[in-house]
């Protein structure tokens, strides 16, 4: 049997958030703006979907590397 509506909606929402964060190179304020939500809501959803965001900065505080992955759980 297929996924229920809730699971499908959550999957779509998660993909949209990940895509927005990639387009914004990890800058959450830009990603939130592009999604039409507040930064607070975006942070809540990042936590809800257990996304791990990593960035590496240059000496001038410019993002030079960016990645998103599921948070690692102990178990």
mmCIF file of the N, C-alpha and C atoms, coordinates in Angstrom:
data_MODEL
# 
_entry.id   MODEL 
# 
loop_
_atom_site.group_PDB 
_atom_site.id 
_atom_site.type_symbol 
_atom_site.label_atom_id 
_atom_site.label_alt_id 
_atom_site.label_comp_id 
_atom_site.label_asym_id 
_atom_site.label_entity_id 
_atom_site.label_seq_id 
_atom_site.pdbx_PDB_ins_code 
_atom_site.Cartn_x 
_atom_site.Cartn_y 
_atom_site.Cartn_z 
_atom_site.occupancy 
_atom_site.B_iso_or_equiv 
_atom_site.pdbx_formal_charge 
_atom_site.auth_seq_id 
_atom_site.auth_comp_id 
_atom_site.auth_asym_id 
_atom_site.auth_atom_id 
_atom_site.pdbx_PDB_model_num 
ATOM 1   N N  . UNK A 1 1  ? 0.843  -1.182 0.000  1.00 0.00 ? 1  UNK A N  1 
ATOM 2   C CA . UNK A 1 1  ? 0.000  0.000  0.000  1.00 0.00 ? 1  UNK A CA 1 
ATOM 3   C C  . UNK A 1 1  ? 0.889  1.245  0.000  1.00 0.00 ? 1  UNK A C  1 
ATOM 4   N N  . UNK A 1 2  ? 0.453  2.280  -0.673 1.00 0.00 ? 2  UNK A N  1 
ATOM 5   C CA . UNK A 1 2  ? 1.227  3.499  -0.806 1.00 0.00 ? 2  UNK A CA 1 
ATOM 6   C C  . UNK A 1 2  ? 1.244  4.328  0.464  1.00 0.00 ? 2  UNK A C  1 
ATOM 7   N N  . UNK A 1 3  ? 2.024  5.393  0.410  1.00 0.00 ? 3  UNK A N  1 
ATOM 8   C CA . UNK A 1 3  ? 2.109  6.306  1.541  1.00 0.00 ? 3  UNK A CA 1 
ATOM 9   C C  . UNK A 1 3  ? 0.812  7.083  1.677  1.00 0.00 ? 3  UNK A C  1 
ATOM 10  N N  . UNK A 1 4  ? 0.501  7.449  2.909  1.00 0.00 ? 4  UNK A N  1 
ATOM 11  C CA . UNK A 1 4  ? -0.671 8.270  3.163  1.00 0.00 ? 4  UNK A CA 1 
ATOM 12  C C  . UNK A 1 4  ? -0.414 9.720  2.784  1.00 0.00 ? 4  UNK A C  1 
ATOM 13  N N  . UNK A 1 5  ? -1.463 10.506 2.813  1.00 0.00 ? 5  UNK A N  1 
ATOM 14  C CA . UNK A 1 5  ? -1.369 11.911 2.428  1.00 0.00 ? 5  UNK A CA 1 
ATOM 15  C C  . UNK A 1 5  ? -0.358 12.651 3.288  1.00 0.00 ? 5  UNK A C  1 
ATOM 16  N N  . UNK A 1 6  ? -0.377 12.434 4.603  1.00 0.00 ? 6  UNK A N  1 
ATOM 17  C CA . UNK A 1 6  ? 0.545  13.143 5.497  1.00 0.00 ? 6  UNK A CA 1 
ATOM 18  C C  . UNK A 1 6  ? 1.996  12.868 5.117  1.00 0.00 ? 6  UNK A C  1 
ATOM 19  N N  . UNK A 1 7  ? 2.327  11.601 4.871  1.00 0.00 ? 7  UNK A N  1 
ATOM 20  C CA . UNK A 1 7  ? 3.703  11.251 4.518  1.00 0.00 ? 7  UNK A CA 1 
ATOM 21  C C  . UNK A 1 7  ? 4.117  11.876 3.184  1.00 0.00 ? 7  UNK A C  1 
ATOM 22  N N  . UNK A 1 8  ? 3.192  11.917 2.243  1.00 0.00 ? 8  UNK A N  1 
ATOM 23  C CA . UNK A 1 8  ? 3.498  12.508 0.939  1.00 0.00 ? 8  UNK A CA 1 
ATOM 24  C C  . UNK A 1 8  ? 3.720  14.008 1.063  1.00 0.00 ? 8  UNK A C  1 
ATOM 25  N N  . UNK A 1 9  ? 2.861  14.677 1.840  1.00 0.00 ? 9  UNK A N  1 
ATOM 26  C CA . UNK A 1 9  ? 2.998  16.129 2.027  1.00 0.00 ? 9  UNK A CA 1 
ATOM 27  C C  . UNK A 1 9  ? 4.313  16.444 2.742  1.00 0.00 ? 9  UNK A C  1 
ATOM 28  N N  . UNK A 1 10 ? 4.633  15.661 3.781  1.00 0.00 ? 10 UNK A N  1 
ATOM 29  C CA . UNK A 1 10 ? 5.887  15.890 4.499  1.00 0.00 ? 10 UNK A CA 1 
ATOM 30  C C  . UNK A 1 10 ? 7.096  15.641 3.606  1.00 0.00 ? 10 UNK A C  1 
ATOM 31  N N  . UNK A 1 11 ? 7.031  14.633 2.748  1.00 0.00 ? 11 UNK A N  1 
ATOM 32  C CA . UNK A 1 11 ? 8.124  14.373 1.818  1.00 0.00 ? 11 UNK A CA 1 
ATOM 33  C C  . UNK A 1 11 ? 8.327  15.520 0.846  1.00 0.00 ? 11 UNK A C  1 
ATOM 34  N N  . UNK A 1 12 ? 7.228  16.050 0.328  1.00 0.00 ? 12 UNK A N  1 
ATOM 35  C CA . UNK A 1 12 ? 7.307  17.194 -0.586 1.00 0.00 ? 12 UNK A CA 1 
ATOM 36  C C  . UNK A 1 12 ? 7.862  18.416 0.128  1.00 0.00 ? 12 UNK A C  1 
ATOM 37  N N  . UNK A 1 13 ? 7.371  18.681 1.341  1.00 0.00 ? 13 UNK A N  1 
ATOM 38  C CA . UNK A 1 13 ? 7.834  19.838 2.103  1.00 0.00 ? 13 UNK A CA 1 
ATOM 39  C C  . UNK A 1 13 ? 9.338  19.731 2.385  1.00 0.00 ? 13 UNK A C  1 
ATOM 40  N N  . UNK A 1 14 ? 9.783  18.546 2.757  1.00 0.00 ? 14 UNK A N  1 
ATOM 41  C CA . UNK A 1 14 ? 11.200 18.333 3.039  1.00 0.00 ? 14 UNK A CA 1 
ATOM 42  C C  . UNK A 1 14 ? 12.041 18.600 1.785  1.00 0.00 ? 14 UNK A C  1 
ATOM 43  N N  . UNK A 1 15 ? 11.599 18.083 0.643  1.00 0.00 ? 15 UNK A N  1 
ATOM 44  C CA . UNK A 1 15 ? 12.343 18.308 -0.610 1.00 0.00 ? 15 UNK A CA 1 
ATOM 45  C C  . UNK A 1 15 ? 12.386 19.794 -0.975 1.00 0.00 ? 15 UNK A C  1 
ATOM 46  N N  . UNK A 1 16 ? 11.264 20.498 -0.784 1.00 0.00 ? 16 UNK A N  1 
ATOM 47  C CA . UNK A 1 16 ? 11.236 21.933 -1.087 1.00 0.00 ? 16 UNK A CA 1 
ATOM 48  C C  . UNK A 1 16 ? 12.201 22.704 -0.194 1.00 0.00 ? 16 UNK A C  1 
ATOM 49  N N  . UNK A 1 17 ? 12.263 22.328 1.084  1.00 0.00 ? 17 UNK A N  1 
ATOM 50  C CA . UNK A 1 17 ? 13.176 22.992 2.019  1.00 0.00 ? 17 UNK A CA 1 
ATOM 51  C C  . UNK A 1 17 ? 14.621 22.714 1.630  1.00 0.00 ? 17 UNK A C  1 
ATOM 52  N N  . UNK A 1 18 ? 14.948 21.468 1.337  1.00 0.00 ? 18 UNK A N  1 
ATOM 53  C CA . UNK A 1 18 ? 16.313 21.115 0.939  1.00 0.00 ? 18 UNK A CA 1 
ATOM 54  C C  . UNK A 1 18 ? 16.696 21.859 -0.338 1.00 0.00 ? 18 UNK A C  1 
ATOM 55  N N  . UNK A 1 19 ? 15.799 21.901 -1.317 1.00 0.00 ? 19 UNK A N  1 
ATOM 56  C CA . UNK A 1 19 ? 16.084 22.617 -2.569 1.00 0.00 ? 19 UNK A CA 1 
ATOM 57  C C  . UNK A 1 19 ? 16.315 24.098 -2.316 1.00 0.00 ? 19 UNK A C  1 
ATOM 58  N N  . UNK A 1 20 ? 15.471 24.710 -1.480 1.00 0.00 ? 20 UNK A N  1 
ATOM 59  C CA . UNK A 1 20 ? 15.609 26.142 -1.181 1.00 0.00 ? 20 UNK A CA 1 
ATOM 60  C C  . UNK A 1 20 ? 16.933 26.412 -0.473 1.00 0.00 ? 20 UNK A C  1 
ATOM 61  N N  . UNK A 1 21 ? 17.311 25.554 0.449  1.00 0.00 ? 21 UNK A N  1 
ATOM 62  C CA . UNK A 1 21 ? 18.586 25.732 1.145  1.00 0.00 ? 21 UNK A CA 1 
ATOM 63  C C  . UNK A 1 21 ? 19.765 25.578 0.190  1.00 0.00 ? 21 UNK A C  1 
ATOM 64  N N  . UNK A 1 22 ? 19.679 24.648 -0.754 1.00 0.00 ? 22 UNK A N  1 
ATOM 65  C CA . UNK A 1 22 ? 20.745 24.504 -1.750 1.00 0.00 ? 22 UNK A CA 1 
ATOM 66  C C  . UNK A 1 22 ? 20.839 25.751 -2.614 1.00 0.00 ? 22 UNK A C  1 
ATOM 67  N N  . UNK A 1 23 ? 19.700 26.241 -3.093 1.00 0.00 ? 23 UNK A N  1 
ATOM 68  C CA . UNK A 1 23 ? 19.715 27.446 -3.931 1.00 0.00 ? 23 UNK A CA 1 
ATOM 69  C C  . UNK A 1 23 ? 20.271 28.644 -3.171 1.00 0.00 ? 23 UNK A C  1 
ATOM 70  N N  . UNK A 1 24 ? 20.020 28.693 -1.855 1.00 0.00 ? 24 UNK A N  1 
ATOM 71  C CA . UNK A 1 24 ? 20.483 29.811 -1.029 1.00 0.00 ? 24 UNK A CA 1 
ATOM 72  C C  . UNK A 1 24 ? 21.862 29.541 -0.426 1.00 0.00 ? 24 UNK A C  1 
ATOM 73  N N  . UNK A 1 25 ? 22.515 28.450 -0.847 1.00 0.00 ? 25 UNK A N  1 
ATOM 74  C CA . UNK A 1 25 ? 23.842 28.074 -0.350 1.00 0.00 ? 25 UNK A CA 1 
ATOM 75  C C  . UNK A 1 25 ? 23.880 28.022 1.171  1.00 0.00 ? 25 UNK A C  1 
ATOM 76  N N  . UNK A 1 26 ? 22.784 27.533 1.774  1.00 0.00 ? 26 UNK A N  1 
ATOM 77  C CA . UNK A 1 26 ? 22.729 27.342 3.221  1.00 0.00 ? 26 UNK A CA 1 
ATOM 78  C C  . UNK A 1 26 ? 22.320 28.562 4.016  1.00 0.00 ? 26 UNK A C  1 
ATOM 79  N N  . UNK A 1 27 ? 22.091 29.681 3.352  1.00 0.00 ? 27 UNK A N  1 
ATOM 80  C CA . UNK A 1 27 ? 21.685 30.896 4.058  1.00 0.00 ? 27 UNK A CA 1 
ATOM 81  C C  . UNK A 1 27 ? 20.191 30.778 4.368  1.00 0.00 ? 27 UNK A C  1 
ATOM 82  N N  . UNK A 1 28 ? 19.898 30.526 5.633  1.00 0.00 ? 28 UNK A N  1 
ATOM 83  C CA . UNK A 1 28 ? 18.534 30.227 6.025  1.00 0.00 ? 28 UNK A CA 1 
ATOM 84  C C  . UNK A 1 28 ? 17.573 31.388 5.798  1.00 0.00 ? 28 UNK A C  1 
ATOM 85  N N  . UNK A 1 29 ? 18.023 32.620 5.989  1.00 0.00 ? 29 UNK A N  1 
ATOM 86  C CA . UNK A 1 29 ? 17.135 33.765 5.775  1.00 0.00 ? 29 UNK A CA 1 
ATOM 87  C C  . UNK A 1 29 ? 16.691 33.841 4.312  1.00 0.00 ? 29 UNK A C  1 
ATOM 88  N N  . UNK A 1 30 ? 17.628 33.581 3.382  1.00 0.00 ? 30 UNK A N  1 
ATOM 89  C CA . UNK A 1 30 ? 17.269 33.598 1.952  1.00 0.00 ? 30 UNK A CA 1 
ATOM 90  C C  . UNK A 1 30 ? 16.356 32.433 1.594  1.00 0.00 ? 30 UNK A C  1 
ATOM 91  N N  . UNK A 1 31 ? 16.637 31.269 2.151  1.00 0.00 ? 31 UNK A N  1 
ATOM 92  C CA . UNK A 1 31 ? 15.804 30.093 1.874  1.00 0.00 ? 31 UNK A CA 1 
ATOM 93  C C  . UNK A 1 31 ? 14.391 30.318 2.382  1.00 0.00 ? 31 UNK A C  1 
ATOM 94  N N  . UNK A 1 32 ? 14.272 30.856 3.591  1.00 0.00 ? 32 UNK A N  1 
ATOM 95  C CA . UNK A 1 32 ? 12.951 31.118 4.167  1.00 0.00 ? 32 UNK A CA 1 
ATOM 96  C C  . UNK A 1 32 ? 12.179 32.111 3.304  1.00 0.00 ? 32 UNK A C  1 
ATOM 97  N N  . UNK A 1 33 ? 12.853 33.160 2.866  1.00 0.00 ? 33 UNK A N  1 
ATOM 98  C CA . UNK A 1 33 ? 12.199 34.175 2.030  1.00 0.00 ? 33 UNK A CA 1 
ATOM 99  C C  . UNK A 1 33 ? 11.706 33.565 0.726  1.00 0.00 ? 33 UNK A C  1 
ATOM 100 N N  . UNK A 1 34 ? 12.524 32.710 0.113  1.00 0.00 ? 34 UNK A N  1 
ATOM 101 C CA . UNK A 1 34 ? 12.125 32.103 -1.161 1.00 0.00 ? 34 UNK A CA 1 
ATOM 102 C C  . UNK A 1 34 ? 10.936 31.155 -0.982 1.00 0.00 ? 34 UNK A C  1 
ATOM 103 N N  . UNK A 1 35 ? 10.803 30.578 0.219  1.00 0.00 ? 35 UNK A N  1 
ATOM 104 C CA . UNK A 1 35 ? 9.679  29.688 0.504  1.00 0.00 ? 35 UNK A CA 1 
ATOM 105 C C  . UNK A 1 35 ? 8.447  30.433 1.003  1.00 0.00 ? 35 UNK A C  1 
ATOM 106 N N  . UNK A 1 36 ? 8.615  31.722 1.319  1.00 0.00 ? 36 UNK A N  1 
ATOM 107 C CA . UNK A 1 36 ? 7.487  32.506 1.818  1.00 0.00 ? 36 UNK A CA 1 
ATOM 108 C C  . UNK A 1 36 ? 7.129  32.181 3.266  1.00 0.00 ? 36 UNK A C  1 
ATOM 109 N N  . UNK A 1 37 ? 8.159  31.776 4.045  1.00 0.00 ? 37 UNK A N  1 
ATOM 110 C CA . UNK A 1 37 ? 7.944  31.484 5.459  1.00 0.00 ? 37 UNK A CA 1 
ATOM 111 C C  . UNK A 1 37 ? 8.968  32.259 6.282  1.00 0.00 ? 37 UNK A C  1 
ATOM 112 N N  . UNK A 1 38 ? 8.747  32.341 7.587  1.00 0.00 ? 38 UNK A N  1 
ATOM 113 C CA . UNK A 1 38 ? 9.695  33.041 8.442  1.00 0.00 ? 38 UNK A CA 1 
ATOM 114 C C  . UNK A 1 38 ? 10.905 32.160 8.719  1.00 0.00 ? 38 UNK A C  1 
ATOM 115 N N  . UNK A 1 39 ? 11.987 32.787 9.145  1.00 0.00 ? 39 UNK A N  1 
ATOM 116 C CA . UNK A 1 39 ? 13.183 32.026 9.512  1.00 0.00 ? 39 UNK A CA 1 
ATOM 117 C C  . UNK A 1 39 ? 12.878 31.092 10.678 1.00 0.00 ? 39 UNK A C  1 
ATOM 118 N N  . UNK A 1 40 ? 12.037 31.538 11.592 1.00 0.00 ? 40 UNK A N  1 
ATOM 119 C CA . UNK A 1 40 ? 11.671 30.712 12.746 1.00 0.00 ? 40 UNK A CA 1 
ATOM 120 C C  . UNK A 1 40 ? 10.969 29.425 12.301 1.00 0.00 ? 40 UNK A C  1 
ATOM 121 N N  . UNK A 1 41 ? 10.039 29.565 11.358 1.00 0.00 ? 41 UNK A N  1 
ATOM 122 C CA . UNK A 1 41 ? 9.336  28.387 10.842 1.00 0.00 ? 41 UNK A CA 1 
ATOM 123 C C  . UNK A 1 41 ? 10.316 27.475 10.117 1.00 0.00 ? 41 UNK A C  1 
ATOM 124 N N  . UNK A 1 42 ? 11.229 28.050 9.351  1.00 0.00 ? 42 UNK A N  1 
ATOM 125 C CA . UNK A 1 42 ? 12.224 27.238 8.650  1.00 0.00 ? 42 UNK A CA 1 
ATOM 126 C C  . UNK A 1 42 ? 13.083 26.466 9.642  1.00 0.00 ? 42 UNK A C  1 
ATOM 127 N N  . UNK A 1 43 ? 13.546 27.138 10.700 1.00 0.00 ? 43 UNK A N  1 
ATOM 128 C CA . UNK A 1 43 ? 14.353 26.440 11.714 1.00 0.00 ? 43 UNK A CA 1 
ATOM 129 C C  . UNK A 1 43 ? 13.569 25.311 12.364 1.00 0.00 ? 43 UNK A C  1 
ATOM 130 N N  . UNK A 1 44 ? 12.285 25.535 12.625 1.00 0.00 ? 44 UNK A N  1 
ATOM 131 C CA . UNK A 1 44 ? 11.433 24.489 13.197 1.00 0.00 ? 44 UNK A CA 1 
ATOM 132 C C  . UNK A 1 44 ? 11.377 23.275 12.254 1.00 0.00 ? 44 UNK A C  1 
ATOM 133 N N  . UNK A 1 45 ? 11.189 23.541 10.978 1.00 0.00 ? 45 UNK A N  1 
ATOM 134 C CA . UNK A 1 45 ? 11.058 22.453 10.010 1.00 0.00 ? 45 UNK A CA 1 
ATOM 135 C C  . UNK A 1 45 ? 12.394 21.736 9.790  1.00 0.00 ? 45 UNK A C  1 
ATOM 136 N N  . UNK A 1 46 ? 13.502 22.457 9.851  1.00 0.00 ? 46 UNK A N  1 
ATOM 137 C CA . UNK A 1 46 ? 14.819 21.829 9.765  1.00 0.00 ? 46 UNK A CA 1 
ATOM 138 C C  . UNK A 1 46 ? 14.977 20.845 10.923 1.00 0.00 ? 46 UNK A C  1 
ATOM 139 N N  . UNK A 1 47 ? 14.553 21.265 12.092 1.00 0.00 ? 47 UNK A N  1 
ATOM 140 C CA . UNK A 1 47 ? 14.616 20.376 13.261 1.00 0.00 ? 47 UNK A CA 1 
ATOM 141 C C  . UNK A 1 47 ? 13.632 19.214 13.112 1.00 0.00 ? 47 UNK A C  1 
ATOM 142 N N  . UNK A 1 48 ? 12.411 19.499 12.653 1.00 0.00 ? 48 UNK A N  1 
ATOM 143 C CA . UNK A 1 48 ? 11.383 18.472 12.477 1.00 0.00 ? 48 UNK A CA 1 
ATOM 144 C C  . UNK A 1 48 ? 11.857 17.369 11.541 1.00 0.00 ? 48 UNK A C  1 
ATOM 145 N N  . UNK A 1 49 ? 12.462 17.758 10.433 1.00 0.00 ? 49 UNK A N  1 
ATOM 146 C CA . UNK A 1 49 ? 12.911 16.789 9.437  1.00 0.00 ? 49 UNK A CA 1 
ATOM 147 C C  . UNK A 1 49 ? 14.335 16.307 9.698  1.00 0.00 ? 49 UNK A C  1 
ATOM 148 N N  . UNK A 1 50 ? 14.893 16.706 10.835 1.00 0.00 ? 50 UNK A N  1 
ATOM 149 C CA . UNK A 1 50 ? 16.219 16.269 11.272 1.00 0.00 ? 50 UNK A CA 1 
ATOM 150 C C  . UNK A 1 50 ? 17.279 16.460 10.198 1.00 0.00 ? 50 UNK A C  1 
ATOM 151 N N  . UNK A 1 51 ? 17.337 17.672 9.650  1.00 0.00 ? 51 UNK A N  1 
ATOM 152 C CA . UNK A 1 51 ? 18.330 17.991 8.629  1.00 0.00 ? 51 UNK A CA 1 
ATOM 153 C C  . UNK A 1 51 ? 19.587 18.540 9.284  1.00 0.00 ? 51 UNK A C  1 
ATOM 154 N N  . UNK A 1 52 ? 20.727 18.095 8.837  1.00 0.00 ? 52 UNK A N  1 
ATOM 155 C CA . UNK A 1 52 ? 22.021 18.585 9.311  1.00 0.00 ? 52 UNK A CA 1 
ATOM 156 C C  . UNK A 1 52 ? 22.601 19.464 8.218  1.00 0.00 ? 52 UNK A C  1 
ATOM 157 N N  . UNK A 1 53 ? 22.842 20.720 8.535  1.00 0.00 ? 53 UNK A N  1 
ATOM 158 C CA . UNK A 1 53 ? 23.375 21.663 7.554  1.00 0.00 ? 53 UNK A CA 1 
ATOM 159 C C  . UNK A 1 53 ? 24.820 21.962 7.924  1.00 0.00 ? 53 UNK A C  1 
ATOM 160 N N  . UNK A 1 54 ? 25.737 21.755 6.996  1.00 0.00 ? 54 UNK A N  1 
ATOM 161 C CA . UNK A 1 54 ? 27.139 22.063 7.251  1.00 0.00 ? 54 UNK A CA 1 
ATOM 162 C C  . UNK A 1 54 ? 27.649 23.034 6.209  1.00 0.00 ? 54 UNK A C  1 
ATOM 163 N N  . UNK A 1 55 ? 28.413 23.983 6.685  1.00 0.00 ? 55 UNK A N  1 
ATOM 164 C CA . UNK A 1 55 ? 29.037 24.939 5.770  1.00 0.00 ? 55 UNK A CA 1 
ATOM 165 C C  . UNK A 1 55 ? 30.497 25.101 6.156  1.00 0.00 ? 55 UNK A C  1 
ATOM 166 N N  . UNK A 1 56 ? 31.327 25.360 5.169  1.00 0.00 ? 56 UNK A N  1 
ATOM 167 C CA . UNK A 1 56 ? 32.724 25.705 5.408  1.00 0.00 ? 56 UNK A CA 1 
ATOM 168 C C  . UNK A 1 56 ? 32.904 27.120 4.901  1.00 0.00 ? 56 UNK A C  1 
ATOM 169 N N  . UNK A 1 57 ? 33.534 27.940 5.718  1.00 0.00 ? 57 UNK A N  1 
ATOM 170 C CA . UNK A 1 57 ? 33.719 29.336 5.364  1.00 0.00 ? 57 UNK A CA 1 
ATOM 171 C C  . UNK A 1 57 ? 35.166 29.609 4.974  1.00 0.00 ? 57 UNK A C  1 
ATOM 172 N N  . UNK A 1 58 ? 35.346 30.571 4.082  1.00 0.00 ? 58 UNK A N  1 
ATOM 173 C CA . UNK A 1 58 ? 36.689 31.015 3.720  1.00 0.00 ? 58 UNK A CA 1 
ATOM 174 C C  . UNK A 1 58 ? 37.175 31.992 4.791  1.00 0.00 ? 58 UNK A C  1 
ATOM 175 N N  . UNK A 1 59 ? 38.364 32.475 4.640  1.00 0.00 ? 59 UNK A N  1 
ATOM 176 C CA . UNK A 1 59 ? 38.907 33.463 5.565  1.00 0.00 ? 59 UNK A CA 1 
ATOM 177 C C  . UNK A 1 59 ? 38.110 34.752 5.599  1.00 0.00 ? 59 UNK A C  1 
ATOM 178 N N  . UNK A 1 60 ? 37.344 34.984 4.557  1.00 0.00 ? 60 UNK A N  1 
ATOM 179 C CA . UNK A 1 60 ? 36.534 36.207 4.479  1.00 0.00 ? 60 UNK A CA 1 
ATOM 180 C C  . UNK A 1 60 ? 35.062 35.924 4.784  1.00 0.00 ? 60 UNK A C  1 
ATOM 181 N N  . UNK A 1 61 ? 34.805 34.836 5.490  1.00 0.00 ? 61 UNK A N  1 
ATOM 182 C CA . UNK A 1 61 ? 33.451 34.439 5.878  1.00 0.00 ? 61 UNK A CA 1 
ATOM 183 C C  . UNK A 1 61 ? 32.513 34.225 4.690  1.00 0.00 ? 61 UNK A C  1 
ATOM 184 N N  . UNK A 1 62 ? 33.043 33.744 3.608  1.00 0.00 ? 62 UNK A N  1 
ATOM 185 C CA . UNK A 1 62 ? 32.233 33.369 2.453  1.00 0.00 ? 62 UNK A CA 1 
ATOM 186 C C  . UNK A 1 62 ? 32.048 31.858 2.468  1.00 0.00 ? 62 UNK A C  1 
ATOM 187 N N  . UNK A 1 63 ? 30.850 31.409 2.141  1.00 0.00 ? 63 UNK A N  1 
ATOM 188 C CA . UNK A 1 63 ? 30.601 29.978 2.109  1.00 0.00 ? 63 UNK A CA 1 
ATOM 189 C C  . UNK A 1 63 ? 31.313 29.385 0.894  1.00 0.00 ? 63 UNK A C  1 
ATOM 190 N N  . UNK A 1 64 ? 32.183 28.415 1.158  1.00 0.00 ? 64 UNK A N  1 
ATOM 191 C CA . UNK A 1 64 ? 32.908 27.765 0.066  1.00 0.00 ? 64 UNK A CA 1 
ATOM 192 C C  . UNK A 1 64 ? 32.453 26.328 -0.136 1.00 0.00 ? 64 UNK A C  1 
ATOM 193 N N  . UNK A 1 65 ? 31.794 25.760 0.868  1.00 0.00 ? 65 UNK A N  1 
ATOM 194 C CA . UNK A 1 65 ? 31.283 24.396 0.744  1.00 0.00 ? 65 UNK A CA 1 
ATOM 195 C C  . UNK A 1 65 ? 30.027 24.294 1.584  1.00 0.00 ? 65 UNK A C  1 
ATOM 196 N N  . UNK A 1 66 ? 29.033 23.551 1.072  1.00 0.00 ? 66 UNK A N  1 
ATOM 197 C CA . UNK A 1 66 ? 27.755 23.468 1.739  1.00 0.00 ? 66 UNK A CA 1 
ATOM 198 C C  . UNK A 1 66 ? 27.156 22.092 1.509  1.00 0.00 ? 66 UNK A C  1 
ATOM 199 N N  . UNK A 1 67 ? 26.562 21.504 2.546  1.00 0.00 ? 67 UNK A N  1 
ATOM 200 C CA . UNK A 1 67 ? 25.886 20.221 2.369  1.00 0.00 ? 67 UNK A CA 1 
ATOM 201 C C  . UNK A 1 67 ? 24.746 20.079 3.373  1.00 0.00 ? 67 UNK A C  1 
ATOM 202 N N  . UNK A 1 68 ? 23.769 19.270 2.990  1.00 0.00 ? 68 UNK A N  1 
ATOM 203 C CA . UNK A 1 68 ? 22.633 18.954 3.854  1.00 0.00 ? 68 UNK A CA 1 
ATOM 204 C C  . UNK A 1 68 ? 22.524 17.443 3.905  1.00 0.00 ? 68 UNK A C  1 
ATOM 205 N N  . UNK A 1 69 ? 22.335 16.912 5.096  1.00 0.00 ? 69 UNK A N  1 
ATOM 206 C CA . UNK A 1 69 ? 22.156 15.470 5.241  1.00 0.00 ? 69 UNK A CA 1 
ATOM 207 C C  . UNK A 1 69 ? 21.281 15.198 6.451  1.00 0.00 ? 69 UNK A C  1 
ATOM 208 N N  . UNK A 1 70 ? 20.721 13.980 6.534  1.00 0.00 ? 70 UNK A N  1 
ATOM 209 C CA . UNK A 1 70 ? 19.954 13.641 7.743  1.00 0.00 ? 70 UNK A CA 1 
ATOM 210 C C  . UNK A 1 70 ? 20.875 13.632 8.948  1.00 0.00 ? 70 UNK A C  1 
ATOM 211 N N  . UNK A 1 71 ? 20.366 14.073 10.096 1.00 0.00 ? 71 UNK A N  1 
ATOM 212 C CA . UNK A 1 71 ? 21.165 14.033 11.313 1.00 0.00 ? 71 UNK A CA 1 
ATOM 213 C C  . UNK A 1 71 ? 21.453 12.593 11.673 1.00 0.00 ? 71 UNK A C  1 
ATOM 214 N N  . UNK A 1 72 ? 22.641 12.373 12.181 1.00 0.00 ? 72 UNK A N  1 
ATOM 215 C CA . UNK A 1 72 ? 23.014 11.028 12.611 1.00 0.00 ? 72 UNK A CA 1 
ATOM 216 C C  . UNK A 1 72 ? 22.433 10.778 13.993 1.00 0.00 ? 72 UNK A C  1 
ATOM 217 N N  . UNK A 1 73 ? 21.858 9.583  14.164 1.00 0.00 ? 73 UNK A N  1 
ATOM 218 C CA . UNK A 1 73 ? 21.303 9.235  15.460 1.00 0.00 ? 73 UNK A CA 1 
ATOM 219 C C  . UNK A 1 73 ? 22.136 8.137  16.082 1.00 0.00 ? 73 UNK A C  1 
ATOM 220 N N  . UNK A 1 74 ? 22.220 8.164  17.375 1.00 0.00 ? 74 UNK A N  1 
ATOM 221 C CA . UNK A 1 74 ? 22.937 7.100  18.082 1.00 0.00 ? 74 UNK A CA 1 
ATOM 222 C C  . UNK A 1 74 ? 22.009 5.940  18.284 1.00 0.00 ? 74 UNK A C  1 
ATOM 223 N N  . UNK A 1 75 ? 22.458 4.755  17.966 1.00 0.00 ? 75 UNK A N  1 
ATOM 224 C CA . UNK A 1 75 ? 21.556 3.640  18.186 1.00 0.00 ? 75 UNK A CA 1 
ATOM 225 C C  . UNK A 1 75 ? 21.938 2.407  17.536 1.00 0.00 ? 75 UNK A C  1 
# 
